């Protein structure tokens, strides 16, 4: 929690309590269901919770914004973002039911009322969303055709609706088809930890 508070000192007591619930429950669940690499669970705060909150450094969602978290797994980045943005609705989708069970339990125990869940393929998702988030799920060229129909036309935020991905490494090839539209923000500009040296926010308006 100390590292998160270093970068987000204005978190309310409730938000801190909710993040503490997540920090406690993820290792417990991970012992039963492998939602995070076993060797990485000790780095939960920085590599997963704080990493998810990296999107906050790029955009502050306005109240009423609707976010679809694609391939959320155990709830990343959806759960930490839902804690940070209590007036934003998050719909978490994953094809692996047991991982979604973890996310659902953590959301319930943290008292999150702004999160819904869907077990299945994104092709089965209905409705309209302002943003689609994902964390190292698949290439942009695969995501775009899957979610384009789900992006709402009306705008509520400082940036146009679209896709927000957390990615790492060399993205040259992946972003080439979208090079005139895509925006890449380096998380090392905001966070000092070595983990973030190659981590990026990739934004594609749709």
C-alpha positions in Angstrom: 0.0 0.0 0.0 2.9 2.4 0.7 4.0 2.5 -2.9 0.5 3.2 -4.2 0.1 6.0 -1.6 3.4 7.5 -2.7 1.8 8.1 -6.2 -1.8 8.5 -5.1 -1.7 10.3 -1.8 -5.3 11.6 -2.1 -6.9 8.2 -1.9 -9.7 8.2 0.6 -9.8 6.0 3.7 -12.4 3.8 1.9 -10.2 3.4 -1.2 -7.2 2.5 0.9 -9.4 0.0 2.8 -10.6 -1.5 -0.5 -7.1 -1.8 -1.9 -6.0 -3.5 1.4 -8.8 -6.0 0.8 -7.4 -6.7 -2.7 -3.8 -7.0 -1.3 -5.0 -9.5 1.3 -7.3 -11.6 -1.0 -5.2 -12.0 -4.1 -2.5 -14.1 -2.5 -5.1 -16.2 -0.7 -6.9 -16.9 -4.0 -3.7 -17.4 -5.9 -2.8 -20.3 -3.7 -5.9 -22.0 -5.1 -6.3 -20.6 -8.5 -3.3 -19.3 -10.5 -4.4 -15.8 -11.5 -1.0 -14.3 -11.1 2.3 -16.0 -11.7 3.3 -17.8 -8.5 6.7 -16.1 -8.6 5.2 -12.7 -9.1 2.6 -12.7 -6.4 5.1 -11.1 -4.0 5.1 -8.1 -6.3 1.3 -7.8 -6.3 1.3 -4.1 -5.2 3.7 -2.7 -7.8 3.4 -5.2 -10.8 -0.4 -5.5 -10.7 -2.3 -3.0 -8.6 -0.1 0.0 -9.3 0.4 -1.0 -12.9 -3.4 -1.1 -13.3 -3.6 2.4 -11.9 -1.1 3.6 -14.5 -4.1 4.4 -16.7 -5.2 7.0 -14.1 -2.0 8.9 -15.0 -3.2 9.0 -18.6 -6.9 9.8 -18.3 -9.2 10.8 -15.5 -12.6 9.2 -16.3 -15.6 11.5 -15.7 -18.4 10.2 -13.6 -20.8 8.1 -15.6 -18.1 6.8 -17.9 -18.7 3.1 -19.0 -15.6 0.9 -19.3 -15.3 -2.6 -20.6 -12.3 -4.5 -19.3 -11.4 -7.1 -21.9 -9.7 -10.3 -20.7 -9.7 -9.1 -17.1 -8.5 -12.4 -15.7 -8.5 -11.9 -11.9 -9.6 -8.3 -12.3 -6.7 -6.3 -13.8 -6.9 -3.5 -14.5 -10.6 -3.4 -13.8 -10.7 -3.9 -10.0 -8.0 -1.3 -9.1 -9.6 1.2 -11.5 -13.1 0.6 -10.1 -11.7 1.4 -6.6 -10.1 4.6 -7.9 -13.2 5.7 -9.9 -16.2 4.8 -7.8 -18.5 6.8 -10.1 -17.5 5.0 -13.2 -19.0 1.6 -14.2 -16.8 -1.3 -15.1 -17.9 -4.4 -17.0 -15.3 -7.2 -16.6 -15.2 -9.9 -19.2 -13.1 -13.1 -19.4 -13.4 -16.5 -21.0 -11.9 -18.3 -17.9 -14.6 -18.7 -15.3 -12.4 -19.5 -12.4 -10.4 -16.3 -12.8 -13.5 -14.3 -13.0 -14.7 -15.9 -9.8 -11.6 -14.4 -8.1 -12.4 -11.0 -9.4 -16.0 -11.2 -8.4 -15.2 -12.3 -4.9 -12.6 -9.5 -4.4 -15.1 -6.9 -5.8 -17.8 -8.2 -3.4 -15.5 -8.3 -0.3 -14.2 -4.8 -1.1 -17.8 -3.5 -1.4 -17.5 -2.4 -5.0 -21.0 -1.6 -6.4 -19.7 -0.2 -9.8 -18.5 -3.5 -11.2 -20.3 -6.2 -13.3 -19.0 -9.4 -14.7 -19.5 -11.5 -17.8 -18.1 -15.0 -18.3 -17.6 -15.6 -22.0 -16.2 -14.2 -25.3 -16.2 -10.5 -26.0 -18.3 -11.2 -29.1 -21.2 -12.0 -26.7 -21.0 -8.6 -25.0 -23.8 -6.2 -25.7 -24.2 -2.5 -24.9 -22.1 0.6 -25.5 -19.0 1.6 -23.7 -16.8 4.8 -23.7 -13.5 2.9 -23.3 -12.2 -0.7 -23.6 -9.3 -1.5 -21.3 -7.0 -4.5 -21.5 -3.7 -5.5 -19.9 -1.4 -7.5 -22.3 -4.3 -9.5 -23.6 -3.8 -9.4 -27.4 -2.5 -7.2 -30.2 -4.3 -4.1 -31.1 -5.1 -5.5 -34.6 -7.0 -8.3 -32.9 -8.8 -6.1 -30.3 -10.1 -3.4 -32.7 -12.4 -5.6 -34.8 -13.7 -7.3 -31.6 -14.7 -4.1 -29.8 -15.3 -1.5 -32.5 -19.1 -2.0 -32.4 -19.2 -1.6 -28.6 -17.7 2.0 -28.6 -20.3 4.6 -27.9 -20.5 7.6 -30.2 -21.3 10.3 -27.6 -18.3 11.7 -25.7 -17.9 12.4 -22.0 -14.2 12.6 -21.4 -11.2 14.8 -22.2 -10.1 12.3 -24.8 -12.2 10.6 -27.5 -13.7 7.2 -26.7 -11.5 4.2 -27.7 -9.1 1.5 -26.5 -6.7 1.9 -23.5 -4.1 -0.9 -23.2 -1.3 -1.6 -20.7 1.6 -3.1 -22.6 5.3 -3.7 -22.4 8.3 -4.1 -24.6 8.9 -3.1 -28.2 5.5 -2.2 -29.8 6.9 -1.0 -33.1 5.3 -3.8 -35.2 2.1 -3.9 -33.3 1.2 -0.2 -33.6 2.4 0.2 -37.2 -1.1 -0.2 -38.7 -2.4 2.5 -36.4 0.7 4.8 -36.3 -1.2 7.9 -37.4 -3.8 7.5 -34.6 -2.2 5.7 -31.7 -0.7 7.5 -28.7 1.9 5.8 -26.5 2.6 7.1 -23.0 5.6 5.7 -21.0 4.8 4.8 -17.4 8.4 5.4 -16.4 7.5 9.1 -16.7 5.2 8.6 -13.6 6.6 5.7 -11.6 10.2 5.2 -10.4 10.2 1.4 -9.9 12.3 -0.6 -12.4 9.3 -2.7 -13.4 7.9 0.3 -15.3 11.0 0.9 -17.5 9.3 -0.8 -20.5 5.7 -0.4 -19.5 3.4 1.8 -21.6 -0.2 3.0 -21.9 -1.3 2.5 -25.5 -4.3 4.6 -26.5 -6.2 4.2 -29.8 -9.3 6.4 -30.4 -12.1 4.7 -32.2 
